[in-house]
Amino acid sequence: MDEIKVINKFLTKLAYDKSSLDLKDDVFFNKKNNLVISTDTYVEGVHFIDFKKPKLVIKKILRSSISDLFCKGVKPKYYFISAAGNKLLFKKNILKKITNSLKEEQRKYNIILAGGDTVFSKKITITITSVGFAKKIIYRKKSLINDDIYVSGNLGDSFVGLSILKKKQNTKDNNYFISKYYKPDLPHNILSCLNYYASSSIDISDGLLIDLDRLIDRKKVSFILYLDLVPISKKLKSLLSSKKLKKINFVSKGDDYQILFTSPKKFRNQINKFSKDNRIRITRIGKILNHKSKSKIIDETSKEILAKNKGYLHEF
Amino acid sequence: MDEIKVINKFLTKLAYDKSSLDLKDDVFFNKKNNLVISTDTYVEGVHFIDFKKPKLVIKKILRSSISDLFCKGVKPKYYFISAAGNKLLFKKNILKKITNSLKEEQRKYNIILAGGDTVFSKKITITITSVGFAKKIIYRKKSLINDDIYVSGNLGDSFVGLSILKKKQNTKDNNYFISKYYKPDLPHNILSCLNYYASSSIDISDGLLIDLDRLIDRKKVSFILYLDLVPISKKLKSLLSSKKLKKINFVSKGDDYQILFTSPKKFRNQINKFSKDNRIRITRIGKILNHKSKSKIIDETSKEILAKNKGYLHEF
């Protein structure tokens, strides 16, 4: 059983307080106490290749955790680390590296270590719990027909980085791509934009299409997405053209940690202005349609792409 | 390096917000938001023997987590589960057992699942984060000279249970002891007693003497503890006498999840009354002395026990 089935079939019935959002959003949100919490577990060999680069691995998993709050329009304030690890993790010089790396993250994102736990285990498994305070959050599944679909930053760089690390790809910009994999640029300055204009939002951890499918309520709406508009970096553009690779095979592979959100058409000008004023790339890439339409992706030649492949999207 | 060294040397400098209590108490307490959080990780083969009894294992680790809040005088309200596990964990019938077991715990302690994460991993590693709301908590290290030392419930049963599971012990009451290991009786009705009368408190997870040492501020105070007064069950008493075993080798082995607390002498009558009115065993077992005295344990024959053995206590 995959995670979603496990949650739907068993755990949801235990989560009958509405703060848990039926375990179907990125976070727990307790309105009465303005409390927002997200918790994620990362396993060696599954979520990160190994622990040979502790400074980078710890940055990646911390960013992936606080990303859940950012994408809901919430500033993370505290984080907890629970680390199960072997002697490799608890060596002095490794701990020093991790501490310094976390210190850099704390400065960059203005967050503070609040607690945690360290235990011994053969495989390294790390759980990060992020905590923030907010009067409201942006939910999933609240987009309306005719809303625009936006995404922050660029997509695909992180996947190229991972492919390089796995020796499945080689480029002239290896270091650039690897750095995007380990240190995704969280769009943390986008929060007020989300809070003013977004009707729904999610962070892209598993892939543009999978996460877009999670963002919308399929019973009520569908989407049209223009592949041509999906933002990628100059370096990825140059890689695609030099090796004649297809864009669709790169922009929906996950690990991007950019924010995907919807917003009513009337806010287009404001979002454009916000993007320019704050120098954050925010790109309109599609539109929400009624549920009678089939969700579709339009490729560069105006053809519809059948996106049944699970790598692209669960199912339409 | 052990956990305490890791925390002191590296992590404390990252936790400069006072809510983290310097990572030296059982919980995170954010006064401004009345927020109390505890997070703990449990590893197969380390914190629980194996996962052959999922219903019991999940009860034990959940209770061990919420115990951190109870012992601070705080009612847990929500819990998060992050589970890394193999196919054994994510089988339908196992998940059903876990769900039913959690449902029982939710009813017993009036708590609700709030979120979590499930990921694949060879070894089973589970992190539980417990959340409660409170205007104040009972801290460690706030006991004063002449305070009494109290403990709730009985000690030692859980250790016998673990020894039986490890085939190192065999008794006529095996089921009783094993049940105390898996399902420690959390003294959840003691909260108002703690909030009215306790000057400091901790839950006994690692062992009476180790946790007593953590409870006090060794620079300011010491303790005297009367072994004779340490409460044990009738079944443990009968085991000790029939096999001629020493009490000291059973009551400080941990996994008890009873609450150890200190209180000024003037509250003795009130605590006695609370204990009777609420039918909770609360036993006075010692006293806080000034730091010039050496901490000591007095055995049944009024002799001082040298408790240098790490199994009893780190060091005096």
Interface residues (C-beta under 8 A of the other chain):
Chain A: M1 E3 V6 I7 K9 F10 L11 K13 L14 A15 Y16 D17 S19 S20 L23 V27 F28 N30 N33 N34 L35 I37 S38 T39 D40 T41 Y42 V43 V46 H47 Y78 F80 I81 S82 A83 A84 F90 K92 L95 K96 I98 T99 L102 K103 Q106 I112 L113 A114 G115 G116 D117 T118 V119 F120 S121 K122 K123 T125 T127 T129 V131 F133
Chain B: M1 E3 V6 I7 K9 F10 L11 K13 L14 A15 Y16 D17 S19 S20 L23 V27 F28 N30 N33 N34 L35 I37 S38 T39 D40 T41 Y42 V43 V46 H47 Y78 F80 I81 S82 A83 A84 F90 K92 L95 K96 I98 T99 L102 K103 Q106 I112 L113 A114 G115 G116 D117 T118 V119 F120 S121 K122 K123 T125 T127 T129 V131 F133
